[in-house]
Amino acid sequence: MDVFGFRILTDDVDSCYRILGVVHNLYKPVPGRFKDYIAIPKANGYQSLHTTLFGTGGMPIEVQIRTREMEAMANNGIAAHWLYKAGQTAHPIAEGSHARARAWVKGLLEMQRHAGDSLEFIEHVKNDLFPDDVYVFTPKGDIMELPQGATVIDFAYSVHTDIGNNCIACRIDRHLAPLSTRLESGQTLEIITAPGARPNLSWLNFVATAKARSAIRHALKHQQHTEAVQLGRRLLNKALGEFETSLEELPDGLLPDLLDELGLKNEDALLESIGLGSRVAHVIARRLMDLQHGEATVGSPATASTAPS
């Protein structure tokens, strides 16, 4: 379809659509081959009008119509926005493109923070750079762009990370639908949330976007850490109860001394290790009592895997 192609550059968006009307009057457009990336830019900020025409003798001709600022973006990437904006600070198209470029970079930084390693980050970026797009609507009529195969969960995280984390149900075109439903262009989605809701591990089996996948993994990791700390606190307080004390009643400086002895950064690290079963609450409680009474360390009882007989 693009053996023969023309690119038409103009000064403003209004002229882009006028030129589109002219070329459609000259040659008949091929059905289903028109793309409006000006009204709905790609995820990386790319903008242009694409249309394919029936040329002379039936030969298809692809035509791209865009502004000069959009051309700079297509050729040079998001850095072009700052170069273009430097010369035309009051240009409304430059302002909008600059905002989209900042949002794109912000999204990359968020993915980088949540990615487990560099290979996972690269995989996420590739998934977002080369999508087959689906366009859906929020209840307020805003358009959201998602890759082909995206689900309700992907939509929720594309709106906001907190909405994704607290998502419990969804309405598609005013009808309740499963969270794993694959989205189709033109649908209107409403996400139902609950303050105490948390991501489900099974979501990773069907989400399609990098942002959703990395946010779910990050939330599950944080959730596991929080639950382990809470369990460790309960177990240690129960063990300290045998000595008629608790964490809150320990003398100042006693717990930091134990943390230094064990090579742990903070109290949460100690409680997490107890909650995950790598340390025994009774052994830790006994060592705290030994430190409180000034007894010397014998071996490393605090790191033993079983309580002393």
N, C-alpha and C positions, 0 to 999 in steps of 0.2 A: 504493500500500500504506500510505501514511502520511497519508491525508486526515484520518483520525481517529487521534489519538494521546494516550497517557497516560504521564506520567512519575511514577514512584513513588520517593520518597526515604525512606531508612531509616538506622539508626544503624550497622549493621555488615554485613559480607559475608555472614555466616550468614543474616541476615534476608533478604538479597537472593534467595538461592536458595529459602528457604521461601516467599517471596512469589511467586516464579516457579511453584512447585508449585501454589499456590492459584489463580493466574490460568489455568493450564493445566487445572485441574479445572473452572473456570467456563466456559471456551470452548476449543474445539479449536484447537491451534496449526497454522499453515500449514507444511507440510513444507518444509524447506530454508531457512526464514526465521529460524532461531534463531542468534544470535551471542553467544558468551561472551567479551566483552572484559575481564572481570575476571580470569579465569584466564590469558588471553593478551592483555595490553594492546596497544593500537596503538603504532606507533613513537614517537608524540609523547606517550605516557603516558595517553591517553584510556582510561577504564574504564567499563563499563556492561554490563548484560544487555539484549539486544534480542530481542524475539520478536513475531511477527505472529499474530493470532488471527482465527478466523472469528467475526465478531460477529453481532448480531441481523440476520436477513434476508440473511446471507452477506456483509455489509459487512466488509472487513478492517480490523482495528484494530491499530495498532502500540503496543507497550508497552515503555518503557524503565525499568529498575530499577537503581538505584545508591545509594550512600551519599552523605551530604551533602558529604563531602570530595571524592568523585568529581564531584559536581555543581559544586563550586567550580572544579575543574580544567577541566571542560567549558566553563564560562562565562568563566573568566579566564585560562586557559592555565597554563603551568608556574609562573608567579609565584605562583599560588594555593597551591602546595605550601608556600612559605615563610610565607605568611600563615596558612595552616591549621596548620602545624607550630608557629608561634609560640604559638598558644593551646593546643595539645595535643602537647607535646613527647614524651610517653610513649606516644602512640597508635601501635600497630603499623602500621596502614594508612598513617598520615601518614609514618612512617619509610620504608616501602617506596616510597611515591609520591615522597618527597624524593629517594631514591636513583635512581629512574628519571628524575626531572627532571634531576638532575646528569648522568646518563649521556647524556641527550638533548642537553643544552647542550655537553657534551664532544664529542659527535659533530659538532655544528654547527661548533665551533671547529676541529676537525680538517679538515672539508671546506673551511672558509674559508682555512686555511693552504695547502692543496694546490690550491685553485682558481686558474686562471690569471688571472681577472678577476672583477669583480662580477657580470656577466651569467652567467658559467658557474656561480658560486656560487648564484645565484637559481634557475637551472635544476636544480641538484642538489637544493636544498631542496624545490622543487615536486615533484620525482619522489618524494621520501621522505615528503612530507606527504599525498599523495593516492594511496596504493598500493591495488591489489587484492591482498590478502594470500595468501601460501602459507605453510603451517606444516610445517617438517621437523624431524627429530630429530638430535641429536648421538649418538655411540656410547654416551654416558653417560645418554641419555634426556632431555637438556635440549631444550626447544622453542626453535627459532629462527624468527623471523618475517621473511619476505622478500616483495618485491612480485611480482605475477604476471609470469611470464616470466623470473624470476631463474634463473641457471645455477649450476653447481658453483663457478665462480670467485667469484660473488657470495657464496655461502655461506662460502667460505674466508675472504674478507676480512671478512665479518660476525663471524666468530669472532675473528680477530686479523689485523692488517695483515701481520705477519711470516709467518703461515701462508699468506696469499694470495700474498705475494711468493715464497715457497719451494715453492709447490704444484707437483707434477709429475703426480699421478694421483688418482683418487678411486674409492671403492667406494660404490655405491648399493644398499642392501639386500644387502650382502655380495658384490655383483657389480661388477667393474670397468666403468667408464663413462667416456665422453669428458668432458673438462673443459667443453665447450660444451653439455652436456645440460641441457635445461630441467627445472626441478624441479616436482614435484607434491606436494601435501599428503600427509603420512603417511610419506614416505620417510625412511630413516635413512642419513645420510651419514658417511663416514669419509674424511678428507683425508690423502693420502700426500705427505710433503714431503721435500726433500733440501737440505742446508745450502748447496750452491753454486748452487741453482736461482735463476732470475731471471724476472720477468714477460715475457711475449711481447707484442709489439706487436699481434698478431692478436686478442688478448683483447678489445681495445677494440671489436671488431666485434660482440661478442655479449653483453657484460656489461650488466646492467639497473640496477644500483644506483649512486647517486652516490658512495658510499664506495669501491667497487671501482674505478670509472672514475678518480676523482681520485688514488687510491693508485697505480694502474698508471702514470698519466702522471707522477706524482712520482718513482716508482722508475726509469722509463725515462730521465727527465731526469738523475737522479743517476747512472745507469749510463753514459749517454753522456758525462757530465762526467768520471767516473772513468777510463773507457777513453781519452778524449782526453788526460788528464793523463799517464797511463802511457805512451801512445805518444809524447807530446811529450818526456817524460823520456828515453826510449830514443833518439829522434832527436837530441836536444841532446847527450846523452853521446857518441853516435857522432861528431857534428861536433866536439865538444871533444877527442875522441880523436886527431884529426888534429893537435892542438896539444899532445898528450901530457899531457892533464889531464882532469878530469871535474867534474861539479857538486859532488861531495863534497869535491874538492880545491881548489876556488876559495877565495881569501882572504876572510875575514870582511868584510862591508861592500861587496864588489864587486857581488853580485847585487842588494842593495837600491838601489845607485846606478843600476843599469840599469833597475830597476823604476820608480824616480822619473823617469828620463829618458823612459821609454815611457808613463808615466801609468797603470801597472798597480797593482792593490792588493796582490798577493802573488805568490809563486812559482807557485802552481797556475794563476793566471790566465795567466801567461806560457807555462807548459807546455801548457795547454789550447789557447791560440791557435796554438802550433806543431803540436799534434796534429790540430787542425781544418784546418790548412793556410793560415791567415791570416798566419802568419809563417814564415820559412825558418830552419831550425835552423842552417845554415852561417853565415848573416848574423848571427844572435844570438851564435854562438860567436865570430865575428870581432870583434864589438863588445865582448864581454867581454874578449878579449885586448887590444884597444885601451885599454880602461879600466884593465886591470891594468898596462899599461906607460905609463899617463898620457898617452895621445895624445888630442888634442882631437877633438870630434865634427865631422865634415864632413857636412852635410846630415842625413839621417835614415836611415842604412843599415840600422838594426835593424828598420825597418818596411817595407823594400823587399820586393816580392813575388818577386823572383828574386835569386839570388846574384850578386855582382859578378864580372865576368870577370877 
